[in-house]
Amino acid sequence: MNFKDTVFKPLQIALILLIGISIGLLLAPASFKPSFFGNSDLPVTEQVLELIKANYTDTVSLSRLNQAGLEGMLNILDPHSKYIPPYHAKVTDEEMSGQFGGIGVEYVMLQDTPFIMRIIPETPAEKAGLKKGDRILSVNDSALCARKRSYDYIIGQMRGEPETSIKVVYLRSGKKDTVMIKRKMILSSSIPVYYMVNANTGYVKLELFSESTYSDFTKAMKELKGKGMKNLILDLRDNGGGLLDEATEILDEFLDEQKLMVYTKGRIYGKKEFKCRVAGVFEEGELVVLTNENTASASELIAGALQDYDRAVIIGRRTYGKGSVQRQYKLLDGGYLRLTIARYYIPSGRCIQKNYGFKHDAYYNEIYNRSDTGSFNTDTTTYYTAKGRKVYGGGGILPDVLIASGSTLQQDFSSDAAWHNRINTVVLPYVQREEKNIRSAYSYPESFSKSYRVPEQLFNEIIRVDTSVAVLSKSQVEKKVKSIIGKYIYGNEAYYQLLNQDDLFIQESLKQFSVTEK
């Protein structure tokens, strides 16, 4: 969870001083006469930097030294206190604000080249004539193809200040073309999809909590209720958290007025309670929340509070276990100090922060070493829900209904970029060739979802390109291929509907509603 704040200058001075001392102790020569702790008028940091510039055997970046000093100092704190350098701070700001300066394209990597999957309507990209299926070769003469460019690099080239122009070279049907595009402010939603699973059940996928999340959520809920929604599946899988205020506003929509949602407590900032303030839009309907090991921070708060009040059934896998609050301090170099200032506690009194009394790498990798049962407990203290059920803290939220890891294609491969790229090399050229034929045969995503079958030739080509696919069932591969084709032709809603069709998390959710409705 993130709070934005201005720099607290005495803190920054202290940080710089500590960095200077730590670097000095490591690198200063014994023959240097003025003591670092003596009466020299020259600040320690300047002494050390001057010595390095004058005497170090190789050329070295002083900015990198400073950053390493910062990171080394913060490494002795908790894993979530960190320095965010200026080039990442801008991306962080954009993610949390829900808007950015850009051209309005969504892309995937096709081999080594950004491939446009979607043009956002009414954006500069659409007005400039870019189309779905175009491959972006370069931006402002910086090549994006034939090199292993990182996601951050590609995004950094496309985004920038609104009203600034970029030169885009793209490939369409084997021919290169160039276009100048003026960036505009692009709104990004943290809810990529919401739809009715059946006549009574709505589905909302929530990816993070940014400044626009609550308004996006209330819009989705209004539309779904207008379509007859009585039950809701709230999908918080892979939601890494975000802004506390946005999370509590959404939680407020599910609980009665005046209920305690969460409280935070820290050494300096004391105790602060967050209580429900308004009549919620969905206080009575049946509710299921989906979680996995990447459900973290603010999203764990929502799942945990709803579990404590027995308001929702939690289905999935044990959540990440981040129960701390960070505040961001703006630094003079344009970066941020993200500092843990408190822990949060859900209504039963439990803190779900997992142990970080070991190395940071081990802390981050802990989620890969869990058993399918979701068993844990560094904190064996027993807590109780509103109806008297036993729950535990100190290691994430343990779901009411467990789904074993490795049980869905979506979970196994959703984060494997290399696997996606290999599949894309076969599927995307195919869908470009066949889009008109597929649209002609299946006018609506529903009919495509129900009746389309992956051609045997395409299936065999996928296996030839990626032999790992052979260990999966044909139905698993077909579902993934159909979801890619569906996204390209019909958009995000079709993509998620296809991906969710055989999802065990969704199937178990529908069983819960069936039990309740009997």
C-alpha positions, 0 to 999 in steps of 0.5 A: 500500500502506498502513500505519497508525501513530500520529502522530509529534508532532515531525513534525507540529510541523515540518509546521505550522511549514513551512505557516506559513512558506510562507503567511507568505512569500506573504501577510504585508504588508511593513510587519509589523515583527517578522521571521518569522525574528527574535525574536518570541515569537509563533509564525509560524503564529499571526502569519500567521493573526492577520494574515489574520483581521484584515486579509484583504479577504474572509471565508476559512476558516482550515481550508482555508488550512491544508489548502492549505498541507499539500497545497502542501508535499506536492506537491513530494514524490512523487504518493503522499505526501498529506494525507487530511482527516478526512472522507476518513480515516473512509472510508479506515479502513472500506475497509481494515478491511473493515467499516463501520457501515451499513444493508446496501444496495447501490445504483446511481444511477437518474437522480439517485436511489439505486436499491437493487440488493441488500439484504445478508441479515441486515442492518438494511435487510432487517429494516426492510423495505427491498426491492430496487428501492426508491429512497432519497429522503432520509436524516435529512431530507437529500435524496439525490434531485433533486440531483447528490449525490456518491458520498461524500456519499450514503455519508456519510449512510448510514454512521455509528457502529453502534447509531445510528439514521437516518430513511430516506424511500424510494419504492416503486411510486410511494408514499413511506414512512418507516422508522427504521433502526439501523446495525450493523457490516456486513462488506464483502468485497474478493472480489465473486465467485468461481465455476467457469468450467468443470469445471477452471477457477476464477475469483476477482475481487479488488478490493483488499487489506483486513484481511479479504482473505486470509481471504476468499481462502482461503475462496474457494479452499477452495470452488473446490478442493472443486468440482474446480478445477485451473486458476485465473484471478486477476482483478486488473484495476482492483485499486488495491492496499491492505495489503502484509501481505494481498498477501504472504499471498495471494502465499505461497499460490502459491509454495514455502516460503522463496522471496523474494516482495518486499523493501522499501528506504527511506532511514530504514527500510532493507531488509526482506525478505518470504519465503514461510512456509507451504505454499501452497494452490495451489502446483501448479495452472496460474495466469493473472493478469489485469491492466490499467492500473488494476492498481496497487501491491500487486496489481502486486507479486503479478503481478510476483513470479509473473511473475519466478518463471514461476509464472503467465501474465500476461494483459492490459495494462501495469499502473499502475507504482506501486512505493512503500510508504506509511505512514499517520500519524494527525494531531491533526485526525483526518486522516492523513499518508500518506507514502512511506517506501520502494520495493518490489522484486520477486524479479528485483530490478526496481522497477516504479515509473514516473517521477514527475519531472513534474507530478502531473497528468501522472503520473496521466494517463500511463495514458491516453496509452499505446499498445495495444502496452504499450511503455514503458520509462523503465528499460531495465535488463534483468532475468531471470525464473527461467527466463531470460526478459527483463523490465524495470522502471520502468513497471509489469508488462508482460503475457506476453500483451497485450490491446489497449485498447478491445477489450472492452465491460467495459473501455471502459465499466466506469468511465463512470458517466454511461453506466451511468446512461443505460442504467439509466434504461431497463433498471432500470424494465424489469427491475422490471416483468418480474422475475416473468416472467423468473424464471418463464421462467429459474429459474437464472442459467445458463439465463437466460445461455444463452437470454435475448434482449434484446427489440427494443423495449428495445434500441431504447429504449436507443439512443433514450436514448443514441445512443452505443450505436448504434456498438456491436454489438448483441451487445455491448449485449445482453451489458451489458443482460443483466448488469444484469438478471442482477445485479438478479434473480440477484445478483453471480455472475450479473452477472460470469458474464454480463460475462465470457462474451465477455471476451477476457481470459477467453478468452485465459486458457482458451486458455493452460490448453488449451495446458498440458493438451495 
